């Protein structure tokens, strides 16, 4: 019996060793059928990549030179390489995001290992929350105010300089044009003290299966390094899942971590509290 147990344990250990080559926390290469593929070990039983979206983007400084490149990970945690990612961005053979062949970089603290660990370590006793929302009809504003009653924090409305028309169909048509053009509508409101906030609860309606392009303008208007973004949405049909890849990519490109989203068509305090707690905010 002891011999059988010893043999079984040996097989298990060899199976683990053959599945990947691990260099402590950090970049890890697969073996066997996954030979040549890479994933990023966070050193705490977790890795980049989420089952909630086909892509998770992270800025990582692998060589400790204070310059990070941006990498995309699939649902199972494998790094995309030498391909176009499902959300339409090019990565080279090393997995780095490129634009017109040029690797995109961002200055970071030497050895910066992405945003998820800081998100998990958020100290809720000292957390300052901003609830930023875009609302055309008032539905998302109502959700934002309900969330504020539970989470606290400051409300901020994202508004555009060129207001959307009152007609529903005209708004739908303009939203479609902005999406097709990857537009960045000019905003008429600005957070003057963004550096004071630790967490941004970001609300928006779902337009054409994603957030309105004004939300993209908002995210790209600030240095969000070290902040946590928790998206919430209102929608007549779609849930928040379809919009998450865009919010993750944009938020992470500005240095923020992006937690799980909340579809906020109807809310109660328990649901809001559970959402915040799941993301380390309570």
C-alpha positions in Angstrom: 0.0 0.0 0.0 2.8 2.4 0.9 4.6 1.6 -2.4 1.4 2.4 -4.4 0.9 5.6 -2.5 4.6 6.6 -3.1 4.2 5.8 -6.8 1.0 7.9 -7.0 2.6 10.9 -5.4 5.7 10.7 -7.7 3.4 10.7 -10.8 1.5 13.7 -9.5 4.7 15.7 -8.9 6.1 14.8 -12.3 2.9 15.8 -13.9 3.0 19.2 -12.4 6.7 19.7 -13.3 6.0 18.7 -16.9 3.1 21.0 -17.3 5.1 24.2 -17.0 8.5 25.6 -16.1 8.2 28.1 -13.2 10.6 30.8 -12.3 9.1 31.7 -8.9 6.5 34.5 -9.4 6.6 36.0 -12.9 6.8 34.8 -16.4 6.2 31.0 -16.7 6.5 28.9 -19.8 4.3 25.9 -20.6 5.6 22.5 -21.5 4.2 19.5 -23.5 1.2 20.6 -25.6 1.7 24.1 -24.4 5.4 24.3 -25.2 6.4 27.8 -26.1 3.4 29.4 -24.5 3.6 31.8 -21.6 1.6 32.8 -18.6 2.3 35.2 -15.6 2.4 33.7 -12.1 1.4 36.2 -9.4 3.0 34.0 -6.8 -0.1 33.7 -4.7 -2.0 30.9 -6.6 -3.3 33.4 -9.1 -2.4 34.4 -12.7 -3.4 37.0 -15.2 -6.3 36.1 -17.5 -10.0 35.9 -16.5 -12.9 33.7 -17.5 -15.1 36.7 -17.6 -13.5 38.1 -20.8 -11.5 36.9 -23.7 -8.7 39.3 -23.0 -7.0 40.8 -19.9 -4.4 43.4 -20.5 -1.5 44.1 -18.1 1.5 46.4 -18.1 4.5 44.4 -16.9 8.1 45.3 -16.4 9.8 41.9 -16.7 13.4 43.0 -16.7 13.2 45.6 -13.9 14.3 48.6 -16.0 11.3 50.8 -15.1 9.7 50.4 -18.5 6.7 48.2 -18.9 5.2 46.7 -22.0 1.5 45.8 -22.4 0.5 42.1 -22.6 -2.8 40.4 -23.3 -3.9 37.1 -21.7 -6.7 34.8 -22.7 -9.4 33.2 -20.5 -7.1 30.4 -19.4 -4.2 32.7 -18.6 -2.0 32.2 -21.7 -0.3 35.2 -23.2 -1.3 36.2 -26.8 1.7 36.4 -29.1 2.2 37.2 -32.8 -1.5 37.8 -33.5 -4.4 40.1 -33.4 -6.2 39.9 -30.0 -10.0 39.3 -29.9 -10.5 43.0 -29.1 -8.5 44.0 -32.2 -5.0 44.9 -31.1 -1.7 43.7 -32.5 0.9 41.9 -30.3 4.3 40.9 -31.5 6.1 37.5 -31.2 7.1 38.5 -27.6 3.5 39.3 -26.7 4.0 43.0 -26.5 1.2 45.4 -27.8 2.4 47.2 -30.9 1.0 50.1 -33.0 2.3 50.3 -36.6 5.0 47.9 -35.6 6.2 50.0 -32.6 6.1 48.4 -29.1 4.0 50.5 -26.7 5.7 51.2 -23.4 4.9 53.0 -20.1 7.2 54.3 -17.4 6.6 52.4 -14.1 8.3 51.5 -10.9 11.1 49.1 -11.6 9.8 45.5 -11.5 6.2 46.6 -11.8 4.2 43.4 -12.0 0.7 44.6 -13.0 -2.3 45.8 -11.2 -4.2 42.9 -9.7 -2.1 42.5 -6.6 -2.5 46.2 -5.6 -6.3 45.8 -6.1 -6.5 42.9 -3.8 -4.5 44.8 -1.1 -6.8 47.8 -1.1 -7.2 49.2 2.5 -10.9 50.0 2.7 -10.4 52.0 5.9 -8.4 54.6 3.9 -10.0 54.2 0.5 -11.4 57.3 -1.1 -14.1 56.5 -3.7 -15.2 58.4 -6.8 -18.5 57.4 -8.4 -18.2 58.7 -12.0 -21.1 58.1 -14.3 -22.4 58.9 -17.8 -26.1 59.1 -18.0 -28.3 60.1 -21.0 -31.7 59.5 -19.6 -31.1 59.5 -15.9 -31.2 55.7 -15.4 -27.5 55.4 -14.8 -27.5 58.4 -12.6 -30.2 56.8 -10.4 -28.1 53.6 -10.1 -25.0 55.7 -9.2 -26.9 57.4 -6.4 -28.1 54.1 -5.1 -24.5 52.8 -5.1 -23.4 56.0 -3.3 -25.8 55.3 -0.5 -24.0 52.0 0.2 -20.4 52.7 -0.8 -20.2 56.4 0.1 -17.8 58.5 -2.0 -18.2 61.5 -4.3 -20.5 61.7 -7.3 -19.2 63.0 -10.6 -21.2 63.2 -13.9 -19.4 62.7 -17.1 -20.9 65.2 -19.6 -20.1 65.9 -23.2 -19.6 69.3 -24.8 -21.9 68.5 -27.7 -25.0 67.2 -26.0 -26.8 64.1 -27.5 -30.1 64.8 -29.2 -33.4 64.3 -27.4 -34.6 61.9 -30.0 -33.9 58.2 -29.2 -33.2 57.2 -32.7 -30.9 60.2 -33.4 -28.9 59.3 -30.3 -28.7 55.6 -31.4 -27.4 56.7 -34.8 -24.8 59.1 -33.4 -23.6 56.5 -30.9 -23.2 54.0 -33.8 -21.1 56.6 -35.8 -18.9 57.3 -32.8 -18.3 53.6 -32.2 -17.5 52.9 -35.9 -15.1 55.9 -35.9 -13.6 55.0 -32.5 -14.4 58.6 -31.6 -13.5 60.4 -28.4 -16.3 63.0 -27.8 -15.1 66.1 -26.0 -16.1 66.3 -22.4 -17.5 69.4 -20.6 -16.7 68.1 -17.1 -13.4 67.2 -15.4 -12.3 65.8 -12.1 -9.8 68.3 -10.8 -8.5 66.2 -7.9 -8.4 62.7 -9.5 -5.1 62.0 -7.7 -7.0 62.0 -4.4 -9.1 58.9 -5.3 -8.2 55.3 -4.8 -11.2 53.6 -6.3 -13.4 54.7 -9.3 -16.9 53.2 -9.5 -17.5 53.8 -13.2 -21.1 53.8 -14.5 -22.6 53.9 -18.0 -25.4 52.7 -20.1 -24.7 49.9 -22.7 -24.7 51.4 -26.2 -24.1 49.0 -29.1 -22.9 46.3 -26.7 -20.2 48.5 -25.0 -19.8 51.7 -23.0 -20.5 55.1 -24.7 -17.4 56.5 -26.3 -17.5 59.4 -23.9 -16.5 56.9 -21.2 -13.4 56.2 -23.2 -12.6 59.9 -23.3 -13.0 60.0 -19.6 -10.6 57.1 -18.9 -8.0 58.4 -21.3 -8.0 61.9 -19.7 -6.3 60.9 -16.5 -3.2 59.2 -15.1 -5.0 56.3 -13.2 -1.8 54.6 -12.0 -2.5 52.5 -8.8 -6.3 53.1 -8.9 -9.0 50.5 -9.0 -11.9 50.8 -11.5 -15.1 48.9 -10.8 -17.5 49.2 -13.7 -21.3 49.2 -13.4 -23.9 49.5 -16.2 -27.5 49.9 -16.9 -29.0 48.2 -20.0 -32.2 47.3 -21.7 -30.9 43.9 -22.5 -27.2 43.2 -22.5 -25.2 42.6 -19.3 -21.9 44.3 -18.4 -19.8 41.4 -19.7 -19.7 42.7 -23.3 -18.3 46.0 -22.3 -15.7 44.7 -19.9 -12.9 44.0 -22.4 -12.9 47.7 -23.6 -12.9 49.0 -20.0 -10.2 46.6 -19.0 -7.9 47.6 -21.9 -8.4 51.3 -21.4 -8.2 51.3 -17.7 -5.1 49.1 -17.6 -3.5 51.3 -20.4 -3.7 54.2 -17.9 -2.2 52.2 -15.0 -5.4 51.1 -13.2 -6.6 47.7 -12.2 -10.1 46.8 -13.3 -12.2 44.6 -11.0 -15.4 42.7 -11.7 -18.4 44.6 -13.1 -22.0 45.0 -12.0 -25.2 45.1 -14.1 -27.2 47.7 -12.1 -30.6 47.6 -13.7 -32.2 46.9 -10.3 -30.2 47.0 -7.1 -30.4 46.4 -3.4 -27.9 47.1 -0.6 -26.9 43.4 -0.4 -26.0 43.2 -4.1 -23.9 46.4 -3.9 -22.1 45.3 -0.8 -21.4 41.8 -2.3 -20.0 43.5 -5.4 -17.7 45.8 -3.4 -16.6 43.0 -1.1 -15.7 40.7 -4.0 -13.4 43.5 -5.2 -11.7 44.1 -1.9 -13.8 47.2 -1.0 -16.0 47.1 2.0 
